[in-house]
Amino acid sequence: MSVRTINYTGRKRIERKHARIVVRGGDDGMAPYFDATLDLAPYKLPSAAPIFVEAYWLTAIQRFSFGTVGSVAIPEDRNLTEFGQAEGVLFRVKVVEVERGSDSAADPRAQILAHADQIRPDHEGRRKSLLPVEPGEFRDEVWQLHIDAGTGPLLYVSRHLARDWNGVVKTDEFVSLALPEILRRIMARALSEGEVSEDSWQEKWIRLGCQFMNQAEPPAALEEDDAERERWIDEVVAKFARHRAVPRRFAKWHEGGQT
Amino acid sequence: MSLLRIRRLNDEGIRRMVEFLDSQVSGSPQQYADARIWLESPETSDGLSGIAQIDTRQQFSRRFDLAEYLHARIPLLRHKDPARDAGLWAWLALAWFEQLCPLKRGQRKPGEIARWIPQLDNKRRYYRHYTLGPYLVFLAHQENPMRCLVLLTESIQISTSEIYREFVESPVLASGVAVNVAAELYLEAHSGKLRRGAGVKGPGGARRLLDVFMQFDRTFDLYSIRENRLMSMLPREFAKFRSRELPAN
């Protein structure tokens, strides 16, 4: 069951699969640069609306104009000169409303029509994590798992509750209490998606499950039999937990906290 | 000798600096004269490829002045990524230690380590560093640095302030328009100091302004919006700080 959210601002959220950023270079003494692949067609935005791509890290920001929705103009200079290196640099994409009654993109009224924020870029030549972790803006939960049908799972950890949000997922507490359940939810979703392509996130997670089960392929029965699918997932999670020494890690902090 | 060529503390230098800082609140504080040697010793600090000097006797009345001073020198270091070099900023803080942490009633209180050695992986602490924090804010507004004076008016012995923290922790820090509006509201043009009430937590204060900006940031592009428009959108609680009439819309 999906949860409905209320968007008071009316702006559209650009899905990650429609705003892909790849950072390249930076190892040869030159500034790293980025390529952005934007697909804004699904959002039905005004053609005159300007597009901006912003790269940011701590207090630094670099802003690039990408033309308008109707006439995307990729800037020649996409060098990330403000950052020294691209590590930790995130991106956002904004589509901004033009002045009412004007068709001039140079004079925007500045209302955001669509946006994507905290885009963690792919780095050319670097292996991408199967479960990326990003800071979450929520304050009432420690973590949230978002699974996008197109781009796969993304684990958010509240940056308000955990300053070291990236470090939280490596702690014994998180690995023993949260990670097995996260794996269970991802596996359940991956197996419920029906036919998927070979390089899809679903396929990668199913292959990971097979590795834990020492199987070349997932059993055919998983496709039809819900109970069999649940049983298989339970086994994958149990083997994962053993592999990650969950009992020992749980005892380490639990007993440590009691003494 | 008060002129020093800028270097960076290495791991050993940082280790000793932590010990030195810890010792200040112990019964037997290490002397700064001993720590000062680490600034030039190859055992505790490394040279940098470019040459830039600082005057350790240079007095700064505001954080803005320190940032401006550093901004004129850091590029000379030809450092590929100075902002991420914790050793560089620790070295600079140690170089001005006596000014940053003066003796008060015979004792120095250096405070948290993050003020002296930048914690770059911590978004809530990196900006508390005495030298890196003001420099980064200045850098974000280097094309028109006077506008960030509103964020850096305090004494350099202050590692953070209400308005500074609120801006630095938000994505609107680099918006020249938002910072201009804050300056328009809170900065006294003649003295370059914050107006009374700017730092209050209640209505009209900096914290509220950032709440409002963060709300606006969800709806408006604060890099494209015009200053007059942003100012006119502010709630009435900020009217007491407005120094000029807004043009009629």
Contacts between the chains, C-beta under 8 A, distances in Angstrom:
chain1	res1	chain2	res2	distance
A	9	B	218	5.4
A	9	B	219	4.7
A	11	B	218	7.5
A	11	B	219	6.9
A	29	B	80	7.6
A	50	B	224	7.7
A	52	B	221	7.1
A	52	B	223	7.4
A	52	B	224	7.8
A	54	B	223	7.8
A	56	B	171	7.2
A	56	B	174	7.6
A	58	B	83	7.3
A	58	B	120	7.6
A	58	B	123	7.6
A	58	B	126	6.4
A	58	B	127	7.7
A	58	B	136	6.5
A	59	B	127	7.3
A	59	B	136	4.4
A	59	B	137	6.2
A	59	B	139	7.2
A	59	B	140	4.7
A	59	B	168	6.3
A	59	B	173	5.5
A	59	B	174	6.6
A	60	B	83	7.4
A	60	B	136	7.4
A	60	B	139	7.1
A	60	B	140	6.4
A	60	B	174	7.2
A	61	B	140	7.2
A	61	B	174	4.1
A	63	B	223	6.2
A	83	B	81	7.7
A	84	B	80	5.6
A	84	B	81	2.7
A	84	B	82	7.4
A	84	B	83	6.5
A	84	B	84	6.2
A	85	B	80	7.7
A	85	B	81	5.4
A	85	B	84	7.1
A	94	B	221	5.6
A	96	B	221	4.7
A	96	B	224	5.6
A	108	B	221	7.0
A	108	B	224	4.5
A	110	B	220	4.8
A	110	B	221	4.7
A	110	B	222	7.6
A	110	B	224	4.3
A	110	B	225	3.8
A	110	B	226	7.7
A	110	B	229	7.4
A	111	B	219	6.2
A	111	B	220	5.8
A	111	B	221	7.6
A	112	B	218	7.6
A	112	B	219	6.1
A	112	B	220	6.4
A	112	B	221	5.5
A	135	B	123	7.8
A	159	B	123	6.7
A	163	B	122	5.4
A	163	B	123	6.8
A	163	B	124	5.1
A	163	B	125	7.4
A	164	B	121	7.1
A	164	B	122	6.7
A	166	B	121	7.9
